[in-house]
Amino acid sequence: MKTLGYIGYWLVVVGAINWGLVGLGYFFGGNWNLVNLILGSWPVVENIVYILVAVSAVLMLTSCRCGRHTCQMKEEGQM
């Protein structure tokens, strides 16, 4: 389960960076959507990535409503 958490975390980070670049691209007149630029020739895979990022974000929001340190202690059974 810990590995799944790390994968979800990195998917959320990638999604956040991607959306930031999409916003910057709008103001600077470019298409900076990295997921689209990398996977644009495979639209099904591109949409799967978007779904995985969204699911990861929802799971991250619902599974941890406390500080990161406290959640790690609960996972390790120290609390």
TALINUR-V29046 format. One line per field, one symbol per residue. psi: psi as a letter, one per 40 degrees, with the letter a starting at -180 (. if undefined). A space follows every 10 residues. Layout:
psi=???
This chain:
psi=dddddddddd dddddddddd dddddddefi gfgddddded egdddddddd dddddddddd ddeheaiddd dddddefe.
